[in-house]
Amino acid sequence: MAVRVLRARGAAWAGGLLRRAAPCSLLPRLRTWTSSSNRSREDSWLKSLFVRKVDPRKDAHSNLLAKKETSNLYKLQFHNVKPECLEAYNKICQEVLPKIHEDKHYPCTLVGTWNTWYGEQDQAVHLWRYEGGYPALTEVMNKLRENKEFLEFRKARSDMLLSRKNQLLLEFSFWNEPVPRSGPNIYELRSYQLRPGTMIEWGNYWARAIRFRQDGNEAVGGFFSQIGQLYMVHHLWAYRDLQTREDIRNAAWHKHGWEELVYYTVPLIQEMESRIMIPLKTSPLQ
């Protein structure tokens, strides 16, 4: 009983000292600061339950995740076309782009070229591979500046576009190499904007997850951005049709371990987008 009385008196004395030491105007701020501090600690604790921590790395994630046996660089282009010009745009692309692809003097390959079917409308998507990395990209760009046919193509193309953007990508070491395939197929480009600092963790999980998505030969390629919008991941899939896509995706949930990988990768994502695309007639991916 005596101990309780002493504690009560001590608390009252400390409270009175605090009231005397701090002006009345500061007391609400102190209470607000204390409450805010407690909420911040609670939020941090809750977030730690859902986002797993990644060990500090001493190397760039491009060196840890990209294929070591190749020095391929990829360029992904998005062209938003004026609706009335899409047919003419596709025509000139099918006339000019394959010539660059087939010319041995250009160290680049047209991997695929599509129109978006579901997603952003009146959009063209092109995927290029540069064999030799950044030096190959620079060589191609320099040669194209002297290619009269390409310069005329680019001028005509500019009158048909509303906007365009591109990204330079590397391919994940554990994904399939994109190679030409026969059709007919539809293609899905799933794009993920990751939280900064989570690329290694994403790669660790998808190195296991990709094994669950190989049964139907639907995996085409997996890439992560180096220049352009950063911490972007793109997964490219091929399906016979939309129903086949639905069946294959549903089947993955019946495989032991898939749900756990999805559970841990979802908190790494800030935004995601899906495009269903139809290949042009001259696309190596049909």
N, C-alpha and C positions, 0 to 999 in steps of 0.2 A: 504494500500500500504506500509506504514511504517512497519507494522508487518511482511509482506512478506520479505522485505529487511533484517530486523533483523534476521529472521529465516534462510535466505540464507547465511548471513554472519556467523551465528552461526554454520551452517552445514559445511561451508568451513573451518572455524577455527578448528572444531573438526576433520575434515578429514586431515588437515595439521598436527595437533598434532599427529594423529595416524601414519602418514607417517614418522614424525620425530622420534617418540618413537620406532617404529618397523623397523628393518632393511628391506631393499628391499627383501631380500631372504625369509623373513617370510610372506610377504604379500600374495603370492600365497597360502601358507599353511593356512593362516587365511581364505582366500576365500574358499578353499577346505573344511576346517573344518566347516565353516558356511553352505556351500551347503550340506555337508554330514549330518549335524545336522538337517537341514530342511527336507531332504529326510527321515531321520529316524523317525522324528515326523509325516511326512505324511504317511509312511508305517504303523506305529503303529496305527494311526487314521483309516486307511483303514482296517487293520486287525480287529479292534474293531467292525467294522460293520458286520463282518461275523462270528466271534467266540464270543459266549456269555460267560460272566465271571461267574465263579463258586464261591459261597461264601466260605470263609475259613472254614475248618472242624476241629473238635477236636477229631475225631475218624478215624481209618483206614477204607478205602473204603470196605475192606473185611467184616467188621462188619456191615456196612451200607447197603450193597447190597446182601449179601449171605442169604440163608434161615436160620432163627433162630431155627426152629423146628427140624432141622437135623444137624448132624456134619459130613456130607458126604464130602469126598475128592475124586477128580477124577484125573486120570492119562491118558493123551493122548499121545500115542506113534506113531511115524512116522518111518517106516522102509523102506529104499530104497534097493530093492532086485536086485541082479544080474539077468538080463533078462532071462537067461537060467535056473535060479533056482526058478523062481516064483511058478511053479507048485509044486515042492518038498517042498518049504517053506510053501505053503498053506496046504499041506497034513500034515506036522508035527504039524502045529499050530492047525489044526482041531482035531488032536489026543490028544494033551497035554493040551491046554488052557481050554477046557470044564471040564477037571478033576479038575483043580484048582477052577474053577467057581462053581462046584457042591460039593466040599469038604467043609463040615461044619466047619472044623478046621481052614479054611482060611476066615477071615472077609472081603472078597472082592467079587465083582460080575463083570463078564464080561458083560458090557453093549452092546457092539457091536464090530464087527471085519469086515473089508472091504478091498477090493482092489480098488485103484483109477482107474477109467475108463477114465475120462477126467480131465486133470490137470497134475500133475507130474506122469509120467508113471512108471510102475513096482514098485509101492509103496503099502505097507500095512499100514493100520491105525487101531489101537486098542484103545478102550476106556474102562477103568476100574473104578469101584467105590469102595471106601474103607469106610465101615460103621464104623465110629468111628474116622475119621480124621487121623491125623499124627500118633497116637499110633497104629492104625490098619495097616497103611502102614508099619511101622517099624516091627510089628509082622509078617506080611506076608513076608517081605523081609528076616527076620531071619529064618523063617521056610523053605523058598525056598532054602536057602543056604545048607540045610540039606536034601533036596529032591533030591535023586539020579536021578530019571527020569527027573526032570526039569533041573538038571545040564547037563545031556546028551543032552537034547533038546537044551539048550542054546549053547552048544559047536557045535552041528550040525548046528544050526541057524547062528552062527557067520561066518561060511564058505560060507553062502549064501548071506550075506549082503554087501552092498557098504558103507552104513552109516546109522545112526539112531539117533533120538533125542526124547526127551519127555518133557512134561510140567505137572506141578501140578496145578489143577484148582479147583475153587469153582463154584457152580451153582447160577445163578441169582434167587432172591427170587420170581420174577414175571413170570419166565418161567415154562413150564411144567416139571414135573419129568420124566426123560427118563425111559420108561417101555417097556418090550418086545411087539412086534407087529408082526402080520402075514404079509406075502407078497403076491405076489412079489412087492417090492418097489425099487426105486433107492434113494440114499441119497445124499444130498448136504451139505457139510461142508463149510460154509462161514467164513473166518478168517479175522479179522480186526486188524491191528496194529494202536492203538490210539496214539494221541499226549499225552505225559506225563502230568498228572494233569487233564485229562478230563474224567476219568472213571465214576465219580459221575454224570456228566452231561449226559454221554451216557446212564447210567442207568435210569436217570429221563425221558429221551425221550422214551427209549424202553419199559419202564413200561406202557406207553400209546400205543406205536406202535404195541406191540404184540397182542393187541385186534383186529387189522385189519387183522391178519394172522392166525386166528383160525378156519375159516369157513370150511376148507377142512381137518382139523385134521393133517395139515402138520408140525406143530411145534413139534419137538422132545425134544430139550434141548438147553439151553443157558448157557455159561460158561465164566469165566474170569480168567486169569492166576495169580498164586501166586509165582511159582518158574519156572525158565526157561526164555523164552522170555517174558518180562513184558509188561504190558499194551496191552495184547492180548485178544481179544474177539473171541469166537467161537459160531456160531449159527448152529445147526444141524436140517435139514429139511428132510422130507420124501415125495416122490411123486410116483405116479403110473408109470410115464414115463416122458420123457423130454417135450413132448407136454403139459401134465398136469401141469408140473412146469411152463411152459411159460404162460399158461392160468391163473393160480392162481396168478402169479406175476403181470400180466397185470391187472387183476381184482382189485388188491389193489389200483391202481391209480385212480379208479373210486369212491373210498370211501373218503368222505369229511374228511380232516384232515391228510391223509397219506402224501400228497405232502409237507405239512408244516414240518412234523417230519423228512422227508428225507432232506429237505432244511437245517435244523439245525444240523443234525448229520453228514452230509458229511464233513464239515470243521474240524470235530474232528478226521478224519481218515488220517493217513500217508500212509498206504498201505492196500490193500485188495486182497484176493485170494479166488477163488471158486474151490472146488473139487467135481466132481460127482463120487460117489462111489457105488460099487456093494457089497452086503453083502456075506460073506462066508456062506456055508451051515449050520454051527454050530452057527452062530451069533444069539443072542436073538432078535436083530432087523432085521427082514426079509423084 
